[in-house]
Amino acid sequence: MGEKTTELMAKADEHLIRVYNRFPVAFAGGKGMMLVDVEGKEYLDFASGIGVNAFGANDEEFTDAICDQVKRVCHTSNLYYHEPLAEAAQRLSEVSGLDKVFFTNSGAEAIEGALKTAKRYYYNRTGKNDDEVIAMRNSFHGRTVGSLSVTGTDAYRNPFYPLMGGVSFADFNDLSSVEAAVTDRTCAIIFEPLQGEGGIHPATQEFMDGVRKLCDEKNILLIFDEIQCGLGRTGSFYTFQQYGVKPDILTTAKALGGGLPVGAFVVTEQVAANSLKPGDHGSTYGGNPLCTRAVAESLRLLSERNLPGHVKETAPYFEEKLEELTRKFSFVKEYRGMGYMQGLELDAAVSAGAVVKEALSRGLILLTAEGNVVRMLPPLIAQKADFDRMEEILSGVLADFAK
Ligand SMILES: *Cc1c(COP(=O)(O)O)cnc(C)c1O
C-alpha cells in the first residue's frame, strides 16, 4: 500500500462513521473497463461500482452531456417543469413498457415510493389501513426503514426493530409458500426477478407466471425490484421482459443515472390512476435537471449502442469462462446468473471475501454476495478480451487457494 493511500485512509477513517469495511484502495479515475488508483496502479473493473457504471469509466459522450447540464442548471425544484425531466420520463416509460414515472435519489427511495403506491392503492380500494405486503427471504431492497422492512436478511434487520408492520416473508421460487402467505389484506408482493445481494438467484419461469396469476386473481399489486438486474444487465432492458411477465410497479436505480445518484418507480396507467394524488409524495432533489439529464443520456446511449443486445450476444462467452473456472477448481460449486450479472458459488472451505480481496490486489475488481458467492457485474461495454483477462487473473488467484 502506497503513502498516498495510507494518508487518505487515515483522514477518512478519523471523520467517517464506520459502517463500511473498505478495501485499502482509493480510486482516482479511469477509462472504460479500467480504473486507476491514487498510486497509479490499474484495475480491470468487474463490479461497475456495484452495477452502476454501465458505460465503464469516463465515457466521453456521457461525460460531455453531464458537463453541459452542470453549466446550464442543476436544480430548480419540483415546482416547475424542465426539459431533462420530460425527456427522461418519456424514455423510461418507453424502455420499461410501463406508463408513469416518479424519480427518486436512490434505490431505497424507489422502494419506499413503490410501497407507498401499493398502500395508497389498497386504501383507495378498501378505505382501510390494514394492508399487508409479502416479500421474499434472502431478498435485498435497501437500508431505509421501509425498504429494510421488506428485506429478508436477518443480519440487516435485527438491530432495527420495530420495522414497518404487516410484512410477511415467503420463499423465493416457491409459489406455494407465497400462496400460503396471501390474505385478503395483501396489497403487494415484491421481489427481484434476479436476486443480487442474496447470491445471484434468477426467478424461475413458473414462479414469475404463478405469482402474476395469483396477483391478478386477488387484486394484489406485483412489484419487481430491478434496481440491480435492470437496464440491459441481463440482456434486455428489464429482466422481466425475458419472462414475458409484467409488473404493476417497477423499481429501477443503480445504472439508471450512469453514475449519478438517481432511481425511479414506474407504474401502469391503471395503478397511477388509482393511487398517489397531488400532495401524497415528493422529494426536493428527486427528478432534478442534472440527474434526469443523466437518465435521459444513459437511456439514449443504452439504446443507440444496443448494449442490451451486446450483453445478450457476449454473455455466453462470459459463461464459458465461468464454466472453465468451475471445472478447473473443485471448490467452485457452480456458476449462475443471467447476462452480465453472474456469480460463482464457492465451498465453505474457501471464503469468497478472501478471493475478492486477493483478486483486488492483483488488479481485478470483484464483489461478493450472500452464500459465499463471488459476484460479477462488469460494465455493459465489456468485450471478450475482458473476460479472457478476468479468467486469467481469477484463475491465478483460485490456484493459490487450491494449494
Ligand atoms: C442496491 C439495491 C437496492 C438499494 O439501492 P440504494 O441505491 O443503495 O438505496 C435495492 N434493491 C436492489 C435489488 C438493489 O440491488
The ligand as a Tripos MOL2 file, in Angstrom:
@<TRIPOS>MOLECULE
LIG
   15    15     1     0     0
SMALL
NO_CHARGES

@<TRIPOS>ATOM
      1 C1        -28.8010   -1.7010   -4.4100 C.3       1 LIG1
      2 C2        -30.1970   -2.2230   -4.3240 C.ar      1 LIG1
      3 C3        -31.2090   -1.5200   -3.6420 C.ar      1 LIG1
      4 C4        -30.9340   -0.2600   -2.8690 C.3       1 LIG1
      5 O1        -30.4970    0.7940   -3.6620 O.3       1 LIG1
      6 P1        -29.7440    2.0540   -2.9670 P.3       1 LIG1
      7 O2        -29.4950    2.9820   -4.1100 O.co2     1 LIG1
      8 O3        -28.4870    1.5210   -2.3490 O.co2     1 LIG1
      9 O4        -30.6720    2.6160   -1.9560 O.co2     1 LIG1
     10 C5        -32.4800   -2.0450   -3.6660 C.ar      1 LIG1
     11 N1        -32.7740   -3.1870   -4.3360 N.ar      1 LIG1
     12 C6        -31.8240   -3.8750   -5.0000 C.ar      1 LIG1
     13 C7        -32.2000   -5.1190   -5.7360 C.3       1 LIG1
     14 C8        -30.5020   -3.4330   -5.0020 C.ar      1 LIG1
     15 O5        -29.5560   -4.1450   -5.6340 O.3       1 LIG1
@<TRIPOS>BOND
     1     1     2 1
     2     2     3 ar
     3     2    14 ar
     4     3     4 1
     5     3    10 ar
     6     4     5 1
     7     5     6 1
     8     6     7 2
     9     6     8 1
    10     6     9 1
    11    10    11 ar
    12    11    12 ar
    13    12    13 1
    14    12    14 ar
    15    14    15 1
@<TRIPOS>SUBSTRUCTURE
     1 LIG1         1 GROUP 0 **** ****
